[in-house]
Amino acid sequence: MDVVVTGMGVTSAIGQGKPAYLSALMQARHQFAVMQRPGRQCAETAFLGAEIANLSMPESIPQGVQRTASFSSQVALATLHEAWQEAGLERSDPERTGLIIGGSNFQQRELVLTHESYRNRKRFVRPTYALSFMDSDVCGLCTEFFDIQGPAFTLGGASASGMLAVIQALHAIRSGQVDVCIAVGALMDLSYWECQAFRSVGAMGSDRYADQPALACRPFDAGRDGFIFGEGCGALVLERADRAAERGARCYARLSGSAMSMHGNRNPHPTLAGETRVIERALQEAGLTARDIDYVNPHATASPLGDETELQALRQCGLNHAYINTTKSIIGHGLSAAGTLEIIATLLQMSAGRLHPSRNLESPLDDSFNWVRQNPAQHQIQRALKLSMGFGGFNAALCLEAA
């Protein structure tokens, strides 16, 4: 059964909505700075990241809902609204429509602020906290507002969560559970606790570029020293191709092959075997060879070990020829939302016939790859490969073909 993407929504630090997002990508326009959102810094910290400046909420979402919803929930509602409207799902059968929220433990800052606010008056904690502290509340809010009555749940896979949500949505349609399934990569709302832990474990970028935030995020560059966080949320509407054709819906691409596997390692250490395995399996399911792929959107976090391992996997699988750029170099690492944000970037580039630049790619780790560097490139993507990985041994790959 063919499954296609018929709607997309995006909220990011570089822009809300697909036109703003694509424009910023093509201009490599970033928002990296010392983060200012309450709960992101503590004492003398100055963690870098990219934060959403002004979230625009649809008028149809009641003020009461917005007041009681967490920041992650608000962003999810706004992002899903864009995808829902574009796909024209108003007349879809609610019982044949599903929703998968990619991410777990993604409201940490909200929880820290609540705990601090009610520390000395615990008996007065707001009753809605009984709901909102659970990530499933985001799922509940979205299903209530959009009247989704099919299968719905949250799915955790660390930084691969957004990608896994898309793959599970694909499986839900192919298995006949639903006709339409929406995958949302939730906004990971980090607090200073997580920022400090990421820094301590060597995953988040150091203070090397503290005075030059624009230079800090540099995937696949010799000067990289860890990821730079970026707020964001992405939503994709997947549906049966025959259903989309019947109602004249726009089709961005066909999802032809996917794979997910673990490599049996709790630690944040990638493995070549795990990454090559999912690439090969996704290509096999799609009926493609490596030579058929003309564009790769990598995971590319700027992790010292992660970037090396990913390039080694791409080399071993014979993908040096394909165009490759680094979306995270512009938007930052969205963690649970990364997969959906980068799939959307891939599909927007496919529609535009252009590839966005890579920021700070001054000394690539391997010159044998077909890099898109400081300027956009004219190229009509026909078959793309998207990769996502996550702490705990998650590896995922997805093949997308022009519809």
KAHUVEN-V780672 format. One line per field, one symbol per residue. phi: phi as a letter, one per 30 degrees, with the letter a starting at -180 (. if undefined). burial: + if it has 16 or more other ideal C-beta (glycine too) atoms within 10 Angstrom, else -. A space follows every 10 residues. Layout:
phi=???
burial=???
This chain:
phi=.dbbccabbb bbddlcjded ddedddchdc bdaddcdejc bbhcdbddlb cddbdccedd deeddddcdd dededddddd eddddddice cddedcccbb cdkbhccddd dddddddcec bedcededde cddcdddddd dddddchccd eaacbcahdc eddddddddd dddddidbcb bccccdddcd cdddeddddd dicdeddece cbedcdcbei cdcdbkdcdb dlabbbccae dddddecidd cdacccabab accibdddcd bddddddddd ddddddicce dddcabcddh cidedddddd dddddddicd ddebbbdddc cicdhdcedd ddddeddddd ddibcddcdi ccbedbdddd dccdbdbdac dcbcbccbbb ejjdbbbbcb bed
burial=-+++++++++ ++++++++-- ++-+++-+-+ ++--+-+-++ +-----++++ ++--+-+--- +------+++ ++++++++++ ++++-++++- -+---+++++ ++++-+++++ ++++------ --------+- -++-+-+++- +++-++-+-+ ++-+++++++ ++++++++++ -++----+++ ++++++++++ ++-+++-++- --+++---+- --+--+++++ +--+++++++ ++++++++++ +-++----+- -+++++++++ +-+----+-+ +--+++++++ +++--+-+-+ --++++++++ +++--+++++ ++++--+-+- -+++++++++ ++++++++++ ++++++++++ ++-+++++++ +--++---++ ++---++-+- +-++++++++ ++++++++++ +++
